[in-house]
Amino acid sequence: MQQLNNERKLWVLKSIEDKDRSNLAIDSYKDKIDESYNYDNYVPNHKQIKPNDFIVIIDKKKIIGFAKIRNINTTLDVKTMRSCPERACTKSTISSRKKLKPAYKCSNGHLFDIPKEIDKEITKYTAEYKDNYIPYNSVNKTPLDLIPYYDKLNRQLSMQSLSLAALDLFPEIAPVLFGRTDILPLSPEEANDENESPEDGEYNSNNEDERQSVSRQIKARRGQKNFRDSLIERYGKICMVTGCTILDILEAAHIKPYRGIKDNHAANGLLLRSDIHTLFDLNLLAVEPNTLIIHVHERALPEYEYLQGKKLIVKKDKSPSNKELEVRLNDFKRLDTRIV
């Protein structure tokens, strides 16, 4: 596994909408940004990108999102290539003159209304990452912030490699891409409880500690299997804070800290993405009991500011325990901002 991690690369991929494209020599690749990225054998670096590589998708002005590639499909296709019609000119970089005539101009300065067209056989690649896509909803970073991390910057290329250190710019994204590395093993007491379930009926908390003495500052673990399964059944396969649907990194978080199997009631749990689970355990994130509005502590800003004021994602009549959310909200309010 360590060898696989070392072999992974980070790529920046450009996806430009038709209205923003300056070079009209080739047709649009018709990317489905939240599912896949298309390219062909004429695109530099097309052979270098591999499954399990990480990608950051950008356009001309913003960072759109991040993903880990699941697989790469190849198909044979035909693509129309356009170039300057001047006999002595071979330039295929063509720009549109939207308000001028003639309609097109090549990079050599030739003007024309109808470009030369040639159909060529291509190998089409589709890098798929459905369910591994993470939208970037912040404006704190732009493509300009990535420039120092390019292995060799070429502004004309649509697929270029970056140093993995670029992910340090995005502390809210990196844990999700890599997967959480601080998962702690279950204590013997928790392991014994793993396949136990609480009695059916209304959840009522108590202060009785049914475990032998087990102390942890953060229960950074995926959660007992039955408890996690009950949360998935109650709330769906989704992070209730971010909307992330990558099931492999969704964790079972207790609202009232675990003291025994009674606390494994689904009403005492939230299904959270791994980094959000950590924030919740540290009381850097809380939820209003009645409105289900999410609050982010100032110590978690600005990285998680995009979550501030959002509502917890729940099914109708399937909200978590108001009583325990209130307790955690009070802990959140009492948190000393001077403590790091």
C-alpha positions as CSV (number, residue, x, y, z in Angstrom):
1,M,0.0,0.0,0.0
2,Q,2.8,2.4,0.8
3,Q,4.3,1.8,-2.6
4,L,1.0,2.6,-4.3
5,N,0.8,5.9,-2.4
6,N,4.2,6.8,-3.5
7,E,3.3,6.2,-7.1
8,R,0.3,8.4,-7.1
9,K,0.6,11.7,-8.9
10,L,-1.4,14.9,-8.7
11,W,-2.6,16.5,-12.0
12,V,-4.2,19.8,-12.8
13,L,-6.8,19.4,-15.6
14,K,-8.4,22.3,-17.5
15,S,-12.0,22.1,-18.5
16,I,-13.1,25.1,-20.6
17,E,-16.7,25.7,-21.6
18,D,-17.4,26.3,-25.3
19,K,-18.2,30.0,-24.7
20,D,-14.8,30.5,-23.0
21,R,-12.7,28.6,-25.5
22,S,-10.1,30.6,-27.5
23,N,-8.8,27.8,-29.7
24,L,-11.6,26.4,-31.9
25,A,-9.4,24.0,-33.9
26,I,-10.9,20.9,-32.2
27,D,-14.4,20.2,-30.8
28,S,-15.2,20.4,-27.1
29,Y,-14.4,17.3,-25.0
30,K,-17.8,17.5,-23.3
31,D,-16.6,16.8,-19.8
32,K,-19.1,15.7,-17.1
33,I,-17.2,17.6,-14.4
34,D,-18.6,15.7,-11.4
35,E,-18.1,12.3,-13.0
36,S,-15.4,12.2,-15.7
37,Y,-12.8,14.0,-17.8
38,N,-12.3,13.3,-21.5
39,Y,-9.1,13.6,-23.6
40,D,-7.5,11.8,-26.5
41,N,-4.1,10.7,-27.8
42,Y,-3.3,14.1,-29.2
43,V,-3.3,15.7,-25.7
44,P,0.2,15.9,-24.1
45,N,0.6,13.6,-21.0
46,H,-2.4,11.4,-22.1
47,K,-0.3,8.3,-21.3
48,Q,0.9,9.5,-18.0
49,I,-2.3,9.7,-16.0
50,K,-3.2,6.5,-14.2
51,P,-6.0,5.1,-12.0
52,N,-5.6,6.2,-8.3
53,D,-4.0,9.5,-9.4
54,F,-5.4,12.6,-7.9
55,I,-6.7,15.5,-10.0
56,V,-7.6,19.1,-9.5
57,I,-10.0,20.5,-12.1
58,I,-9.8,24.1,-13.1
59,D,-11.1,26.6,-15.6
60,K,-9.6,29.9,-16.6
61,K,-10.6,31.7,-13.4
62,K,-11.3,29.2,-10.6
63,I,-10.7,25.8,-9.1
64,I,-13.7,23.6,-9.8
65,G,-13.1,20.5,-7.8
66,F,-10.9,17.6,-6.8
67,A,-11.1,13.8,-7.4
68,K,-9.3,10.5,-7.3
69,I,-9.4,8.6,-10.6
70,R,-11.2,5.2,-10.3
71,N,-10.5,4.0,-13.8
72,I,-9.6,5.1,-17.3
73,N,-11.7,3.8,-20.3
74,T,-10.4,3.9,-23.9
75,T,-12.4,3.8,-27.1
76,L,-11.7,4.4,-30.8
77,D,-13.3,7.5,-32.3
78,V,-13.1,10.1,-35.0
79,K,-12.4,13.7,-34.4
80,T,-12.6,16.7,-36.7
81,M,-9.4,18.7,-36.7
82,R,-9.4,22.2,-38.0
83,S,-6.6,24.3,-39.3
84,C,-5.8,27.4,-41.3
85,P,-6.8,27.0,-45.0
86,E,-3.8,29.0,-46.3
87,R,-1.7,26.6,-48.4
88,A,1.6,27.5,-46.7
89,C,0.2,27.7,-43.2
90,T,-0.1,24.6,-41.0
91,K,-1.3,26.4,-37.8
92,S,-4.1,24.7,-36.0
93,T,-4.5,27.3,-33.3
94,I,-7.6,29.2,-34.4
95,S,-9.5,31.9,-32.5
96,S,-13.0,33.2,-33.1
97,R,-13.5,36.9,-34.1
98,K,-17.0,37.1,-32.6
99,K,-17.8,40.6,-33.8
100,L,-15.5,40.9,-36.8
101,K,-15.2,39.5,-40.3
102,P,-13.7,37.3,-41.4
103,A,-14.8,35.0,-38.6
104,Y,-11.6,33.3,-37.7
105,K,-7.9,34.1,-37.2
106,C,-5.0,31.6,-37.0
107,S,-1.9,32.2,-34.8
108,N,0.0,33.3,-37.9
109,G,-2.4,36.1,-38.4
110,H,-4.3,34.7,-41.4
111,L,-8.0,35.6,-41.6
112,F,-10.7,33.4,-43.0
113,D,-14.4,32.4,-42.7
114,I,-14.1,28.6,-43.3
115,P,-11.3,26.6,-41.7
116,K,-9.8,23.5,-43.3
117,E,-11.2,20.3,-41.7
118,I,-9.8,16.8,-41.6
119,D,-11.3,13.8,-39.8
120,K,-8.7,11.8,-37.9
121,E,-9.0,8.5,-36.0
122,I,-8.2,9.0,-32.3
123,T,-8.1,7.0,-29.1
124,K,-10.5,8.6,-26.7
125,Y,-9.7,8.4,-23.0
126,T,-12.3,8.9,-20.2
127,A,-10.9,9.3,-16.7
128,E,-13.8,8.3,-14.4
129,Y,-14.1,9.4,-10.8
130,K,-17.9,9.3,-10.1
131,D,-18.5,9.2,-6.3
132,N,-14.9,10.4,-5.8
133,Y,-15.5,14.0,-6.8
134,I,-15.2,16.8,-4.3
135,P,-16.5,20.2,-5.5
136,Y,-14.4,23.2,-4.4
137,N,-16.9,25.8,-3.1
138,S,-14.4,28.3,-1.7
139,V,-12.9,31.3,-3.4
140,N,-9.9,31.4,-1.1
141,K,-7.6,29.7,-3.7
142,T,-7.5,30.2,-7.4
143,P,-5.5,28.5,-10.2
144,L,-2.8,31.2,-9.7
145,D,-2.1,29.6,-6.3
146,L,-1.1,26.4,-8.0
147,I,1.6,27.9,-10.1
148,P,4.5,27.3,-7.7
149,Y,3.7,23.6,-7.6
150,Y,3.8,22.8,-11.3
151,D,6.5,20.3,-12.2
152,K,7.0,22.3,-15.4
153,L,4.4,25.0,-16.2
154,N,3.2,25.3,-19.7
155,R,0.1,27.5,-19.9
156,Q,-1.0,26.0,-23.3
157,L,-1.3,22.4,-21.9
158,S,-4.6,21.2,-20.5
159,M,-3.1,18.3,-18.5
160,Q,-0.1,19.0,-16.3
161,S,1.5,17.4,-13.2
162,L,1.8,19.1,-9.8
163,S,3.7,18.3,-6.7
164,L,1.6,16.6,-4.1
165,A,2.6,19.4,-1.8
166,A,0.0,21.5,-3.5
167,L,-2.6,19.7,-1.5
168,D,-1.3,21.4,1.6
169,L,-3.1,24.5,0.3
170,F,-6.4,22.7,0.8
171,P,-6.5,21.2,4.4
172,E,-10.2,20.6,4.0
173,I,-9.8,18.5,0.9
174,A,-6.5,16.5,1.4
175,P,-7.9,14.3,4.2
176,V,-10.8,13.2,2.0
177,L,-8.6,12.4,-1.1
178,F,-6.0,10.5,0.9
179,G,-8.4,8.9,3.4
180,R,-8.0,9.4,7.0
181,T,-4.7,8.2,8.5
182,D,-5.5,8.7,12.2
183,I,-8.1,5.9,12.6
184,L,-7.6,4.4,16.0
185,P,-8.2,0.7,16.8
186,L,-11.2,-0.1,18.8
187,S,-10.6,-0.7,22.5
188,P,-11.2,-4.3,23.7
189,E,-14.5,-3.1,25.3
190,E,-15.6,-1.4,22.0
191,A,-14.6,-4.5,20.0
192,N,-16.8,-6.6,22.2
193,D,-19.7,-4.2,21.6
194,E,-19.2,-4.1,17.9
195,N,-22.0,-6.5,17.0
196,E,-24.3,-5.5,19.8
197,S,-27.3,-3.2,19.1
198,P,-29.3,-1.2,21.6
199,E,-32.9,-2.0,22.4
200,D,-35.6,-0.6,20.0
201,G,-37.6,2.4,21.0
202,E,-37.0,6.0,21.9
203,Y,-33.4,6.9,22.6
204,N,-32.8,8.0,26.2
205,S,-29.3,8.9,27.3
206,N,-27.7,8.3,30.7
207,N,-24.5,9.1,32.4
208,E,-23.7,5.5,33.3
209,D,-20.4,4.3,31.9
210,E,-21.0,0.7,30.8
211,R,-17.4,0.3,29.6
212,Q,-14.3,-0.3,31.6
213,S,-12.3,2.8,31.8
214,V,-11.4,3.9,28.3
215,S,-10.3,7.5,27.7
216,R,-9.7,9.2,24.3
217,Q,-9.7,12.8,23.4
218,I,-11.0,12.0,20.0
219,K,-12.8,8.9,18.9
220,A,-11.3,9.1,15.4
221,R,-12.6,5.8,14.2
222,R,-15.0,4.6,11.6
223,G,-17.4,3.4,14.2
224,Q,-18.8,0.0,15.1
225,K,-20.3,-1.8,12.1
226,N,-23.9,-2.1,13.3
227,F,-23.9,1.5,14.5
228,R,-22.6,2.7,11.2
229,D,-25.1,0.5,9.2
230,S,-27.9,1.9,11.3
231,L,-26.9,5.5,10.4
232,I,-26.7,4.6,6.7
233,E,-30.2,3.1,6.9
234,R,-31.6,6.1,8.8
235,Y,-29.9,9.0,6.9
236,G,-28.7,7.5,3.6
237,K,-25.2,7.0,2.1
238,I,-24.2,10.7,2.5
239,C,-22.2,12.9,4.8
240,M,-24.9,14.9,6.6
241,V,-22.8,18.0,6.6
242,T,-21.1,18.2,3.2
243,G,-23.2,16.0,1.1
244,C,-20.2,13.8,0.2
245,T,-21.3,10.3,-1.1
246,I,-17.9,8.5,-1.0
247,L,-19.0,5.8,1.3
248,D,-15.5,4.6,2.1
249,I,-14.7,7.8,4.0
250,L,-18.0,8.3,5.8
251,E,-17.7,7.6,9.5
252,A,-20.2,7.0,12.3
253,A,-19.9,9.8,14.8
254,H,-21.6,9.7,18.2
255,I,-23.3,12.9,19.3
256,K,-23.2,12.0,23.0
257,P,-19.8,10.4,23.4
258,Y,-19.8,6.6,23.5
259,R,-20.3,5.1,27.0
260,G,-21.9,1.8,26.1
261,I,-24.1,0.1,23.6
262,K,-27.1,2.3,24.5
263,D,-25.3,5.1,22.9
264,N,-25.2,3.2,19.6
265,H,-28.8,4.3,19.0
266,A,-29.1,5.9,15.5
267,A,-30.7,9.0,17.0
268,N,-27.4,9.6,18.8
269,G,-25.3,9.5,15.6
270,L,-24.3,11.4,12.5
271,L,-22.8,10.0,9.4
272,L,-19.9,12.3,8.6
273,R,-16.9,12.6,6.2
274,S,-13.7,11.8,8.0
275,D,-12.4,15.4,8.4
276,I,-15.9,16.6,9.5
277,H,-15.9,13.8,12.1
278,T,-12.7,15.2,13.5
279,L,-14.1,18.8,13.6
280,F,-17.2,17.5,15.4
281,D,-15.2,15.5,17.9
282,L,-13.1,18.7,18.6
283,N,-16.3,20.8,19.1
284,L,-15.2,22.9,16.1
285,L,-18.5,22.2,14.4
286,A,-22.0,22.0,15.9
287,V,-25.6,21.8,14.8
288,E,-28.6,23.8,16.1
289,P,-31.1,21.3,17.6
290,N,-34.3,22.7,16.1
291,T,-33.2,24.4,12.9
292,L,-30.4,21.9,12.1
293,I,-28.3,24.9,11.0
294,I,-24.5,24.1,11.0
295,H,-22.1,26.3,13.0
296,V,-18.4,26.4,12.3
297,H,-16.0,27.6,15.0
298,E,-13.7,30.5,14.2
299,R,-10.7,28.2,14.7
300,A,-11.8,26.2,11.7
301,L,-12.1,29.3,9.4
302,P,-11.6,30.1,6.6
303,E,-11.1,26.6,5.4
304,Y,-14.6,25.4,6.4
305,E,-16.4,28.7,6.0
306,Y,-18.4,27.2,3.1
307,L,-20.3,25.1,5.6
308,Q,-21.3,28.0,7.9
309,G,-25.1,28.4,7.9
310,K,-25.9,25.3,5.9
311,K,-28.5,22.9,7.2
312,L,-27.9,19.3,8.2
313,I,-29.0,16.8,5.6
314,V,-31.7,14.6,7.0
315,K,-34.6,12.6,5.8
316,K,-38.1,13.7,6.8
317,D,-38.9,12.7,10.4
318,K,-35.4,11.2,10.8
319,S,-33.6,14.0,12.7
320,P,-31.0,13.2,15.3
321,S,-31.6,13.7,19.0
322,N,-32.3,17.4,19.8
323,K,-31.3,16.9,23.4
324,E,-27.8,15.6,22.6
325,L,-27.3,18.2,19.8
326,E,-28.1,20.9,22.4
327,V,-25.4,19.5,24.7
328,R,-22.8,19.5,21.9
329,L,-23.8,23.0,20.9
330,N,-23.2,24.3,24.4
331,D,-19.8,22.6,24.4
332,F,-19.1,24.3,21.1
333,K,-20.1,27.7,22.6
334,R,-17.8,27.2,25.6
335,L,-14.7,26.3,23.5
336,D,-11.9,28.6,24.3
337,T,-10.6,30.1,21.1
338,R,-7.2,30.7,22.7
339,I,-6.5,26.9,23.0
340,V,-4.9,25.3,20.0
